Amino acid sequence: MSTVITGASGNLGRRVAELLLSDRGIAPGDLILVSRSPAELSDFAERGAQVRAGDFHDPASLESAFAGAQKVLVISTDRVGTRVEGHKTAIDAAVAAGARSVVYTSGINPSDSNPIGVMWEHRQTEDHLRAAASGWTILRNSIYAEILLGGADAALASGTLVTNEGEGRVSYVNRDDCAAAAAAVLASEGHDGRIYDITGPESLSQSDVAGLYAELGGRPVEVVHVDDDAYAAGLVEHAGMPAPVAEVYASFGKGARLGYGAPVSDAVSRLTGRPPKPARNVLAASLAVAS
């Protein structure tokens, strides 16, 4: 049975591929790794995996890339704002190739009311997947815990953590746990028609995050609360982001403030047989003071 992973040269795709080979007993020849940059997967090709070029925005490339597919993992792309058509094209190509199961990596709470600026893309992709594929599974991944590393140095250097999340909470999830959940779904049966919230073991407020920075980084960190406009303006001024991009980033804070990022699920434990790692583990591995 051939299993396809799209975006296989990315961080998540590579980890799923590795787990399927090392932990889930998938034969290398049954693993098809699709990427816009197939040369970056030469290490997997050397191990016997099938590496194929494929681009969601080039439908013709997907016909050959997905040939023989039984299961397909469609990893959402990084082309925020323009990725829905690509996702739909990939789903349709998987169905046309005869795949009996299509798995999509979505986001937590992609409802009409969710203010986070990327959730409409996940929602539209999910709707298309349910309509197009006879066998489908949706993995609604929470925010990666690794994103917290990006703010750690600045918070420790300045002693402040600026946020528009208020007292909202986010169930940050380790990327490795997302990969393990995806590998479990691809390597087993009984997941058709299922939606899994893939989260960490707890929801953290920005006060909690500041506390982790202080504990692990060895310096006090104070939370500074600002509104959405001020937060976006700060990203433009200090991070050099274009205003539209900064507004999308700010929308994540609004979503957290309104409770959209808080749900905690036991799906990782149920799918993988082990509990998800807390965000603290990700930070402890990188910050100056060991846990």
Backbone bond lengths (Angstrom), bond angles and torsions (degrees), N, CA, C in turn:
res aa  C-N    CA-C-N  psi(-1)  N-CA   C-N-CA  omega(-1)  CA-C   N-CA-C  phi
1 M - - - 1.466 - - 1.520 109.49 -
2 S 1.326 117.21 123.53 1.458 121.50 -176.93 1.523 110.99 -89.38
3 T 1.321 115.43 131.99 1.459 123.04 179.40 1.516 108.85 -115.65
4 V 1.328 116.52 126.68 1.462 122.77 -178.63 1.524 109.53 -104.21
5 I 1.330 115.96 135.80 1.467 122.26 170.82 1.515 107.25 -119.95
6 T 1.328 117.00 121.56 1.465 120.15 175.42 1.527 108.67 -89.78
7 G 1.334 115.55 161.59 1.459 118.84 -176.99 1.514 111.39 57.33
8 A 1.335 115.74 34.93 1.462 120.35 -169.03 1.515 114.03 -71.33
9 S 1.331 118.18 -15.49 1.463 119.71 177.75 1.524 112.12 -88.21
10 G 1.331 117.86 -3.77 1.451 121.09 177.20 1.518 111.94 -80.83
11 N 1.320 116.31 173.30 1.465 121.36 -176.52 1.518 112.02 -58.76
12 L 1.328 117.43 -47.87 1.454 120.39 -178.15 1.525 110.97 -70.46
13 G 1.321 117.29 -46.55 1.453 120.89 -177.58 1.516 112.62 -59.91
14 R 1.314 117.00 -44.31 1.471 120.46 179.14 1.524 110.49 -61.28
15 R 1.323 116.68 -41.24 1.458 119.56 -177.64 1.523 110.76 -68.06
16 V 1.324 117.90 -40.13 1.466 120.45 176.99 1.528 109.74 -61.64
17 A 1.327 116.85 -44.70 1.462 120.77 179.62 1.522 111.15 -59.69
18 E 1.314 116.41 -44.59 1.464 120.40 -179.56 1.523 111.28 -62.44
19 L 1.317 116.89 -42.00 1.466 120.21 -179.72 1.518 111.66 -66.92
20 L 1.328 116.99 -38.35 1.460 119.17 178.35 1.533 111.11 -62.60
21 L 1.326 116.32 -38.00 1.459 119.99 -179.35 1.523 112.69 -77.35
22 S 1.330 116.75 -43.48 1.460 119.89 -171.61 1.519 113.98 -89.31
23 D 1.345 117.28 -33.43 1.463 120.42 -173.70 1.518 114.19 -111.47
24 R 1.322 117.30 -25.04 1.462 120.34 -171.89 1.522 114.27 -108.36
25 G 1.314 116.81 1.19 1.458 120.37 172.22 1.512 116.06 71.63
26 I 1.329 117.60 19.82 1.463 119.87 176.06 1.528 109.18 -73.16
27 A 1.315 117.50 129.48 1.465 120.77 177.49 1.518 109.38 -68.05
28 P 1.337 118.16 136.29 1.472 120.31 -178.31 1.524 113.28 -50.76
29 G 1.325 117.47 -39.43 1.454 119.98 -178.02 1.509 114.19 -68.56
30 D 1.337 116.71 -15.60 1.465 121.29 178.70 1.524 112.50 -93.75
31 L 1.328 116.24 1.34 1.462 120.69 -178.50 1.516 109.60 -105.90
32 I 1.343 116.28 121.85 1.461 122.84 179.58 1.521 108.32 -110.95
33 L 1.322 115.79 117.84 1.462 121.77 -177.53 1.525 109.06 -108.00
34 V 1.336 115.25 118.95 1.467 121.58 -174.80 1.518 109.31 -110.29
35 S 1.317 116.18 133.76 1.461 120.78 -178.09 1.515 110.23 -155.97
36 R 1.329 115.25 153.69 1.464 119.94 169.74 1.521 110.67 -72.60
37 S 1.342 116.48 -15.82 1.470 121.85 -178.86 1.533 109.37 -126.65
38 P 1.325 117.27 68.64 1.463 119.65 -174.26 1.528 113.74 -60.98
39 A 1.322 118.17 -26.59 1.468 120.21 -179.97 1.523 111.55 -61.02
40 E 1.340 116.80 -25.31 1.460 120.42 -179.41 1.528 112.22 -74.57
41 L 1.326 116.58 -5.26 1.463 121.36 -179.63 1.528 111.72 -110.17
42 S 1.319 116.88 22.52 1.460 120.28 -177.46 1.517 111.89 -61.38
43 D 1.323 117.99 -30.65 1.466 120.16 179.83 1.530 111.08 -65.57
44 F 1.322 116.81 -35.73 1.461 119.73 176.41 1.529 111.04 -73.83
45 A 1.327 116.48 -37.05 1.460 120.03 177.73 1.529 110.29 -60.98
46 E 1.321 116.55 -38.90 1.463 120.72 179.09 1.524 111.81 -64.58
47 R 1.336 116.17 -23.94 1.470 120.48 179.15 1.527 111.98 -89.08
48 G 1.341 116.62 -1.90 1.451 120.31 175.79 1.510 115.67 106.72
49 A 1.334 118.37 -1.80 1.456 120.60 177.24 1.529 109.94 -71.79
50 Q 1.329 115.52 151.75 1.458 120.85 176.33 1.528 108.49 -86.13
51 V 1.300 116.89 119.33 1.463 122.01 179.75 1.524 108.24 -109.29
52 R 1.336 115.66 125.08 1.458 120.59 -175.75 1.526 110.81 -132.04
53 A 1.306 115.82 145.72 1.462 121.52 175.35 1.524 109.29 -79.78
54 G 1.330 115.98 137.14 1.454 120.40 177.97 1.511 110.71 -162.86
55 D 1.322 116.13 139.10 1.459 122.48 -177.91 1.524 107.95 -133.29
56 F 1.325 117.14 125.13 1.467 121.23 -179.19 1.523 112.28 -57.52
57 H 1.319 116.93 -25.47 1.464 120.37 -178.28 1.529 111.77 -97.06
58 D 1.322 116.34 13.93 1.464 123.05 174.62 1.524 106.55 -133.54
59 P 1.341 117.47 82.81 1.469 121.03 -174.28 1.526 114.16 -52.95
60 A 1.306 117.46 -35.40 1.454 120.10 -178.97 1.525 111.63 -62.34
61 S 1.322 116.74 -33.69 1.467 119.84 -179.17 1.524 111.71 -68.78
62 L 1.321 117.02 -26.53 1.461 120.24 -176.68 1.521 112.16 -78.98
63 E 1.316 117.57 -24.76 1.461 119.26 178.96 1.524 110.69 -59.29
64 S 1.325 116.00 -45.87 1.470 119.11 179.16 1.521 111.24 -79.55
65 A 1.321 116.76 -32.93 1.467 119.69 -179.01 1.517 111.98 -64.19
66 F 1.331 117.68 -35.53 1.458 121.97 -176.08 1.529 113.50 -96.74
67 A 1.318 118.03 2.83 1.458 120.63 -177.12 1.525 110.93 -56.69
68 G 1.319 116.12 129.21 1.457 121.33 178.63 1.509 115.11 84.78
69 A 1.321 117.58 3.14 1.464 120.87 -175.46 1.524 111.83 -69.26
70 Q 1.328 115.47 135.69 1.457 122.18 171.08 1.530 110.89 -105.09
71 K 1.327 115.72 -42.14 1.459 121.60 174.61 1.526 108.29 -126.03
72 V 1.333 116.12 141.83 1.463 120.58 -179.37 1.527 109.46 -132.31
73 L 1.318 116.23 127.73 1.462 121.84 171.36 1.519 107.92 -99.18
74 V 1.330 116.31 112.77 1.465 121.96 176.76 1.520 107.34 -95.77
75 I 1.322 116.53 104.99 1.466 121.70 178.16 1.521 108.19 -86.62
76 S 1.324 116.53 125.86 1.469 120.49 -178.50 1.525 109.32 -57.23
77 T 1.319 115.78 139.97 1.462 120.56 -173.77 1.521 111.33 -85.58
78 D 1.327 115.17 175.39 1.464 121.14 -178.81 1.526 112.29 -95.60
79 R 1.316 117.48 9.64 1.469 120.22 -178.84 1.524 110.32 -87.92
80 V 1.327 115.16 65.17 1.462 121.46 -175.08 1.521 110.32 -58.20
81 G 1.330 115.15 132.49 1.451 121.34 179.60 1.515 113.87 96.46
82 T 1.334 116.49 -20.78 1.472 119.89 -178.02 1.525 112.12 -133.75
83 R 1.332 117.14 16.40 1.467 117.68 -169.94 1.523 115.23 -94.47
84 V 1.329 119.05 -10.28 1.462 119.30 -175.26 1.521 111.26 -61.49
85 E 1.321 117.69 -46.85 1.458 119.70 -178.49 1.521 111.41 -61.97
86 G 1.335 116.29 -37.84 1.453 119.50 176.58 1.516 112.18 -64.07
87 H 1.329 116.53 -43.19 1.460 120.13 177.48 1.530 110.83 -60.61
88 K 1.332 116.05 -44.68 1.464 119.65 179.70 1.522 110.88 -61.60
89 T 1.329 116.32 -41.74 1.456 120.58 179.41 1.522 110.74 -61.44
90 A 1.333 116.98 -42.28 1.462 120.70 179.70 1.521 111.34 -65.48
91 I 1.319 117.15 -42.38 1.466 120.89 178.55 1.523 110.55 -62.55
92 D 1.325 116.38 -45.99 1.467 120.29 179.95 1.531 110.93 -62.78
93 A 1.331 116.75 -38.15 1.462 120.05 179.59 1.525 110.71 -67.30
94 A 1.328 116.93 -37.83 1.461 120.38 177.95 1.521 110.56 -64.22
95 V 1.319 116.57 -43.62 1.463 121.10 178.42 1.524 110.45 -63.60
96 A 1.336 116.97 -44.25 1.456 121.27 -179.81 1.529 111.88 -63.25
97 A 1.338 115.81 -30.41 1.464 120.17 179.50 1.524 112.25 -76.57
98 G 1.333 116.16 -8.61 1.455 119.86 178.90 1.506 114.93 94.77
99 A 1.324 117.42 11.59 1.466 120.25 179.04 1.528 109.49 -60.79
100 R 1.304 116.59 132.22 1.466 120.02 -179.82 1.522 112.39 -90.43
101 S 1.341 116.56 -8.93 1.464 120.18 179.58 1.520 109.18 -146.75
102 V 1.332 116.78 128.90 1.459 122.22 177.39 1.524 107.90 -123.72
103 V 1.324 115.75 125.06 1.467 122.67 -177.86 1.523 108.00 -112.02
104 Y 1.332 116.67 135.07 1.468 120.80 -177.94 1.522 110.45 -125.63
105 T 1.335 116.68 136.85 1.465 121.62 176.43 1.519 109.79 -91.12
106 S 1.307 116.17 107.66 1.459 123.25 -176.24 1.530 109.61 -106.98
107 G 1.330 116.58 -157.04 1.458 122.08 179.48 1.524 110.42 -131.28
108 I 1.314 115.76 161.05 1.463 121.55 -178.33 1.532 111.15 -65.13
109 N 1.315 115.78 133.93 1.463 122.69 173.31 1.539 114.07 55.68
110 P 1.326 119.09 56.71 1.462 119.82 179.62 1.530 112.22 -81.28
111 S 1.309 116.35 54.77 1.461 121.51 -176.88 1.524 110.94 -87.62
112 D 1.329 115.63 168.22 1.468 120.24 178.45 1.524 111.91 -61.17
113 S 1.327 116.95 -29.42 1.457 120.42 -175.43 1.522 113.64 -88.20
114 N 1.323 117.52 -8.75 1.460 120.32 -178.23 1.527 109.44 -69.52
115 P 1.350 118.06 122.39 1.468 119.67 -175.50 1.524 114.25 -81.87
116 I 1.327 118.17 -6.07 1.456 119.63 -178.57 1.528 109.45 -64.56
117 G 1.323 115.51 130.14 1.463 121.57 -166.49 1.506 116.98 -67.78
118 V 1.340 118.60 -8.60 1.467 119.77 178.87 1.525 112.21 -106.65
119 M 1.323 117.37 -5.68 1.460 118.98 -172.28 1.521 113.45 -70.64
120 W 1.323 117.57 -26.63 1.467 118.69 177.93 1.529 110.60 -63.41
121 E 1.343 116.46 -31.76 1.461 119.72 178.38 1.530 110.72 -67.86
122 H 1.323 115.71 -43.41 1.466 119.00 176.90 1.533 110.89 -63.80
123 R 1.312 116.29 -42.33 1.466 120.34 -178.66 1.523 111.07 -61.20
124 Q 1.321 117.09 -47.08 1.460 120.07 -179.29 1.526 111.44 -66.57
125 T 1.335 116.40 -36.59 1.465 119.19 177.66 1.524 110.50 -66.17
126 E 1.323 117.05 -44.22 1.467 120.44 177.94 1.527 111.13 -58.55
127 D 1.317 116.14 -45.06 1.473 119.83 -179.85 1.520 110.88 -59.15
128 H 1.327 116.10 -42.82 1.466 119.69 -179.60 1.523 110.80 -67.22
129 L 1.324 116.74 -41.20 1.464 120.72 -179.86 1.528 110.97 -59.77
130 R 1.323 116.52 -45.77 1.466 119.84 -178.65 1.526 111.47 -64.76
131 A 1.328 116.51 -33.04 1.461 120.23 -179.25 1.525 112.42 -79.32
132 A 1.330 117.29 -31.50 1.465 120.58 -170.27 1.520 113.96 -94.32
133 A 1.328 117.36 -34.29 1.469 120.37 -171.87 1.518 111.21 -103.25
134 S 1.309 116.39 136.74 1.468 119.51 177.26 1.516 111.33 -74.17
135 G 1.329 116.04 -32.24 1.459 121.03 175.80 1.517 109.27 -121.54
136 W 1.325 117.44 119.15 1.457 119.94 -176.99 1.527 110.02 -142.91
137 T 1.337 114.58 153.57 1.466 122.50 174.28 1.519 107.76 -141.35
138 I 1.327 116.49 139.97 1.457 121.38 -179.86 1.525 109.07 -118.06
139 L 1.319 115.87 125.72 1.462 122.97 175.86 1.521 107.68 -106.84
140 R 1.319 115.81 104.92 1.468 120.00 -178.96 1.531 109.34 -90.32
141 N 1.322 114.84 91.37 1.458 120.87 -176.76 1.523 111.26 -75.77
142 S 1.320 115.74 133.82 1.457 120.76 173.81 1.532 109.28 -73.13
143 I 1.322 116.78 -178.48 1.463 121.51 179.00 1.533 109.16 -66.46
144 Y 1.327 116.44 133.74 1.454 119.97 179.06 1.530 110.85 -62.14
145 A 1.326 115.95 135.03 1.464 120.12 174.86 1.519 111.34 -62.65
146 E 1.333 116.37 -26.30 1.466 120.13 -178.98 1.523 112.68 -61.38
147 I 1.343 116.98 -21.05 1.463 119.18 -179.78 1.522 110.94 -65.05
148 L 1.335 116.58 -24.80 1.462 120.42 -179.52 1.522 111.88 -67.15
149 L 1.322 117.13 -23.58 1.463 119.83 178.26 1.521 111.44 -64.55
150 G 1.338 116.17 -31.50 1.459 119.94 -177.43 1.509 113.57 -64.06
151 G 1.338 117.18 -29.17 1.454 119.92 -179.01 1.505 114.63 -98.61
152 A 1.339 116.92 -4.04 1.466 119.86 -172.76 1.526 112.43 -66.35
153 D 1.327 117.35 -49.38 1.467 119.81 -175.69 1.516 111.59 -61.59
154 A 1.345 116.72 -44.10 1.464 119.76 -179.18 1.520 111.29 -65.38
155 A 1.331 116.49 -40.64 1.459 119.90 179.85 1.519 111.13 -64.83
156 L 1.318 117.25 -41.88 1.463 120.57 -179.59 1.528 111.14 -71.11
157 A 1.329 117.18 -35.62 1.463 119.93 -179.88 1.520 111.86 -70.56
158 S 1.344 116.24 -38.67 1.472 120.03 -176.50 1.521 113.27 -93.28
159 G 1.331 115.78 -19.62 1.459 119.55 -176.17 1.508 113.16 78.27
160 T 1.347 117.02 10.49 1.466 120.62 -179.59 1.521 110.40 -135.04
161 L 1.324 115.68 148.58 1.457 123.00 173.40 1.519 106.91 -122.79
162 V 1.333 115.97 106.58 1.460 121.35 -177.19 1.522 108.60 -86.09
163 T 1.334 116.58 131.53 1.459 119.93 -176.27 1.518 111.42 -147.93
164 N 1.322 115.65 151.88 1.460 121.78 170.80 1.526 110.62 -112.17
165 E 1.329 117.00 16.47 1.458 121.22 -177.52 1.526 113.24 -83.87
166 G 1.339 117.08 -9.37 1.462 118.72 -177.02 1.518 109.63 59.25
167 E 1.324 115.76 -133.73 1.468 120.38 177.92 1.528 111.21 -99.30
168 G 1.331 116.35 16.72 1.460 120.17 177.81 1.520 111.82 -63.92
169 R 1.321 114.67 160.80 1.455 120.44 -177.46 1.523 110.66 -127.03
170 V 1.339 115.78 152.97 1.456 122.38 -179.89 1.525 108.76 -133.48
171 S 1.315 116.61 134.33 1.467 121.64 -179.52 1.530 109.59 -90.16
172 Y 1.332 115.98 65.06 1.462 121.56 -177.38 1.526 111.47 -50.30
173 V 1.338 115.60 136.65 1.457 120.66 -177.28 1.524 110.09 -122.84
174 N 1.306 115.64 139.39 1.458 121.91 175.99 1.528 109.25 -67.71
175 R 1.332 117.18 133.32 1.466 119.93 -179.26 1.527 111.23 -57.85
176 D 1.322 117.53 -34.94 1.464 119.98 179.03 1.529 111.37 -62.31
177 D 1.333 117.31 -33.04 1.460 119.73 178.13 1.525 110.90 -71.13
178 C 1.339 116.76 -35.33 1.473 119.67 174.35 1.525 110.17 -62.64
179 A 1.330 116.01 -41.82 1.466 119.92 179.36 1.521 110.88 -65.69
180 A 1.332 116.66 -41.45 1.466 119.97 -179.17 1.519 111.01 -64.99
181 A 1.327 116.89 -38.66 1.463 120.25 177.99 1.519 110.96 -65.25
182 A 1.330 116.80 -43.73 1.461 120.51 179.33 1.527 110.55 -63.58
183 A 1.327 117.19 -43.06 1.461 120.41 179.47 1.524 110.91 -62.32
184 A 1.337 116.44 -39.08 1.466 120.39 179.23 1.525 111.27 -63.00
185 V 1.333 116.81 -41.94 1.463 120.73 179.49 1.521 110.81 -66.10
186 L 1.332 116.68 -42.46 1.464 120.16 -178.09 1.525 112.04 -68.23
187 A 1.328 116.99 -29.71 1.462 120.44 -173.37 1.521 113.58 -95.97
188 S 1.328 117.86 2.89 1.468 120.18 -178.20 1.522 109.66 -139.14
189 E 1.313 115.33 174.46 1.458 121.23 -177.55 1.529 110.14 -110.23
190 G 1.339 115.24 173.18 1.447 120.75 175.10 1.511 115.43 91.25
191 H 1.337 116.67 17.42 1.462 119.51 -176.12 1.528 113.71 -110.38
192 D 1.330 117.56 -0.88 1.465 119.63 -179.29 1.525 110.49 -62.40
193 G 1.345 114.75 135.68 1.452 120.39 178.65 1.513 114.08 74.77
194 R 1.325 117.24 14.37 1.458 120.78 -177.31 1.523 110.74 -106.13
195 I 1.327 115.09 145.02 1.462 122.79 173.65 1.522 107.20 -119.55
196 Y 1.334 116.08 124.52 1.461 121.07 -178.97 1.531 109.84 -116.65
197 D 1.323 116.65 128.29 1.461 121.38 169.41 1.525 107.59 -83.96
198 I 1.326 116.85 115.93 1.466 121.73 -177.83 1.529 107.51 -100.50
199 T 1.330 115.88 103.86 1.462 120.81 -173.18 1.527 110.96 -130.19
200 G 1.324 113.95 169.03 1.447 120.11 170.28 1.519 110.36 -76.23
201 P 1.343 117.81 -177.90 1.459 121.10 -175.46 1.513 114.37 -81.34
202 E 1.332 117.76 -8.33 1.466 121.02 -175.93 1.521 109.40 -155.60
203 S 1.328 114.76 158.87 1.465 120.70 174.58 1.520 108.94 -100.73
204 L 1.320 116.46 133.89 1.457 121.45 -177.52 1.522 110.66 -114.66
205 S 1.327 115.95 137.73 1.462 121.39 169.20 1.524 108.45 -85.65
206 Q 1.317 116.40 169.53 1.463 118.69 176.70 1.526 111.42 -67.94
207 S 1.314 117.48 -24.87 1.473 119.85 172.46 1.524 109.94 -65.19
208 D 1.327 116.36 -39.85 1.463 119.96 176.07 1.526 110.69 -63.22
209 V 1.333 116.12 -43.23 1.465 120.45 -179.95 1.524 110.46 -62.65
210 A 1.351 116.91 -44.00 1.462 120.58 177.99 1.522 110.43 -59.90
211 G 1.330 116.38 -38.21 1.454 120.35 177.97 1.515 112.18 -63.92
212 L 1.338 116.74 -39.13 1.464 120.04 177.22 1.526 110.92 -67.31
213 Y 1.332 116.85 -42.44 1.463 119.92 177.00 1.526 109.69 -56.68
214 A 1.328 116.25 -47.60 1.462 120.74 -177.19 1.527 111.36 -64.69
215 E 1.306 115.59 -45.06 1.469 119.91 -178.57 1.524 111.78 -63.30
216 L 1.317 116.33 -48.26 1.458 120.85 -174.10 1.519 112.94 -84.59
217 G 1.340 116.64 -26.96 1.458 120.55 -179.42 1.503 113.89 -93.37
218 G 1.337 117.39 -12.23 1.452 120.82 174.61 1.517 115.15 77.78
219 R 1.342 117.71 18.76 1.468 121.49 178.89 1.520 108.93 -139.85
220 P 1.333 117.51 147.01 1.474 119.25 178.88 1.520 111.40 -68.33
221 V 1.329 116.26 143.65 1.460 122.23 177.46 1.520 108.28 -133.48
222 E 1.330 116.29 125.01 1.461 122.70 -179.70 1.527 109.69 -104.57
223 V 1.324 116.66 138.97 1.455 121.55 177.77 1.524 109.81 -83.18
224 V 1.333 116.49 131.90 1.462 122.61 176.22 1.527 107.42 -117.39
225 H 1.330 116.50 118.02 1.464 121.18 -177.52 1.525 110.49 -92.58
226 V 1.338 115.77 131.76 1.466 121.56 175.88 1.526 107.97 -132.50
227 D 1.342 116.11 167.71 1.460 118.95 177.73 1.530 109.80 -86.25
228 D 1.327 115.86 176.78 1.465 120.51 -174.05 1.528 112.27 -62.45
229 D 1.331 116.33 -43.10 1.462 119.43 -178.22 1.523 111.19 -63.98
230 A 1.323 116.40 -43.00 1.460 120.38 -179.78 1.527 111.29 -66.17
231 Y 1.325 115.59 -36.60 1.459 118.85 179.51 1.531 110.19 -66.00
232 A 1.318 116.71 -46.32 1.468 120.21 178.89 1.527 110.96 -62.54
233 A 1.338 116.64 -41.36 1.463 120.20 179.59 1.519 110.79 -62.74
234 G 1.326 117.01 -37.27 1.459 120.66 178.24 1.523 111.96 -64.85
235 L 1.327 117.07 -37.22 1.459 120.28 177.89 1.525 111.18 -66.88
236 V 1.321 116.26 -36.40 1.462 120.03 177.26 1.522 110.01 -66.97
237 E 1.335 116.00 -45.83 1.462 120.33 -174.90 1.524 112.74 -72.89
238 H 1.314 116.93 -44.49 1.464 119.77 -170.53 1.527 113.79 -99.28
239 A 1.333 117.48 -26.52 1.458 120.01 -179.24 1.521 112.33 -106.27
240 G 1.333 116.88 -6.60 1.457 120.23 178.22 1.515 114.78 71.80
241 M 1.329 117.01 21.24 1.462 119.90 -179.97 1.518 111.06 -75.26
242 P 1.319 118.01 143.54 1.469 119.52 168.42 1.524 109.17 -61.55
243 A 1.312 116.95 146.92 1.461 121.02 -175.60 1.527 113.07 -54.64
244 P 1.336 120.15 -44.68 1.469 118.69 -179.89 1.525 113.03 -61.51
245 V 1.324 116.72 -36.90 1.462 120.35 178.31 1.525 109.96 -68.23
246 A 1.321 116.28 -42.25 1.465 120.65 178.88 1.525 111.01 -61.17
247 E 1.317 116.79 -37.02 1.467 119.81 178.76 1.518 111.65 -66.05
248 V 1.339 116.84 -36.55 1.466 119.61 176.55 1.522 109.83 -64.97
249 Y 1.335 116.79 -44.67 1.466 119.89 177.59 1.524 110.53 -59.07
250 A 1.315 116.71 -42.62 1.463 120.13 179.62 1.515 111.82 -64.26
251 S 1.322 116.77 -29.47 1.463 119.64 -179.36 1.521 112.27 -66.24
252 F 1.324 117.24 -25.18 1.467 119.91 175.31 1.525 110.15 -65.15
253 G 1.320 116.26 -39.63 1.462 119.85 177.12 1.513 112.00 -64.28
254 K 1.322 116.19 -40.72 1.462 119.56 177.82 1.520 110.61 -63.54
255 G 1.330 116.45 -42.83 1.456 120.09 178.40 1.517 112.01 -60.24
256 A 1.338 116.62 -42.23 1.465 120.37 177.83 1.519 110.68 -64.38
257 R 1.314 115.71 -42.12 1.475 120.58 -178.39 1.521 111.59 -61.42
258 L 1.323 115.59 -32.67 1.461 120.55 -179.03 1.526 113.23 -91.51
259 G 1.330 117.15 3.91 1.454 120.68 172.88 1.513 116.72 93.32
260 Y 1.336 117.85 4.73 1.466 119.59 -175.81 1.529 113.09 -73.28
261 G 1.318 117.76 -22.00 1.458 119.96 -178.13 1.509 114.83 -99.04
262 A 1.329 117.35 3.61 1.458 120.60 -170.17 1.521 116.55 -85.42
263 P 1.332 121.14 -24.52 1.472 119.67 -173.14 1.524 113.14 -54.10
264 V 1.318 115.40 138.14 1.463 122.62 175.33 1.515 108.26 -115.98
265 S 1.310 116.29 130.78 1.464 122.90 -176.74 1.523 110.33 -120.80
266 D 1.325 115.66 156.82 1.463 120.46 174.21 1.521 111.61 -99.12
267 A 1.330 117.27 17.10 1.469 121.01 -174.76 1.518 112.36 -61.55
268 V 1.324 118.31 -39.45 1.464 119.88 179.99 1.527 110.11 -59.99
269 S 1.316 116.01 -45.05 1.472 119.84 178.97 1.523 111.13 -62.65
270 R 1.327 116.70 -43.89 1.465 120.19 -177.27 1.525 111.62 -67.06
271 L 1.325 116.74 -37.74 1.465 120.06 -176.71 1.522 113.00 -80.46
272 T 1.325 116.94 -37.31 1.461 120.43 -171.62 1.522 113.59 -104.93
273 G 1.335 117.63 -16.80 1.458 120.08 -177.98 1.508 114.31 83.25
274 R 1.326 117.49 7.49 1.466 120.79 176.02 1.518 109.36 -143.09
275 P 1.334 117.42 152.96 1.466 119.72 -177.77 1.520 111.61 -71.65
276 P 1.331 117.02 153.09 1.466 119.81 176.33 1.525 110.96 -69.13
277 K 1.315 115.49 152.01 1.464 120.73 179.82 1.527 109.89 -80.19
278 P 1.315 118.09 141.58 1.464 120.04 176.23 1.522 111.64 -71.35
279 A 1.326 116.39 157.20 1.469 121.01 178.93 1.519 111.17 -58.87
280 R 1.310 116.51 -29.66 1.472 120.79 179.86 1.523 111.05 -54.54
281 N 1.335 117.90 -36.05 1.462 120.63 -178.79 1.518 111.89 -61.50
282 V 1.348 115.91 -41.13 1.460 120.05 179.51 1.520 110.26 -63.47
283 L 1.322 116.71 -44.67 1.461 121.06 -178.49 1.520 111.15 -68.51
284 A 1.333 116.44 -41.32 1.455 120.14 -176.82 1.525 111.85 -62.02
285 A 1.314 116.34 -30.34 1.464 120.26 -178.45 1.526 112.29 -72.89
286 S 1.354 116.98 -16.25 1.457 119.45 -171.72 1.526 115.08 -120.13
287 L 1.317 117.76 -26.93 1.456 119.89 -175.77 1.528 111.14 -80.02
288 A 1.301 114.58 163.15 1.467 120.67 -167.84 1.523 114.09 -65.44
289 V 1.295 117.79 -37.12 1.451 121.60 -177.10 1.514 108.82 -96.91
290 A 1.316 118.93 122.48 1.455 122.40 -177.38 1.516 110.40 -68.05
291 S 1.346 114.23 150.58 1.454 118.04 178.73 1.517 111.11 -73.69
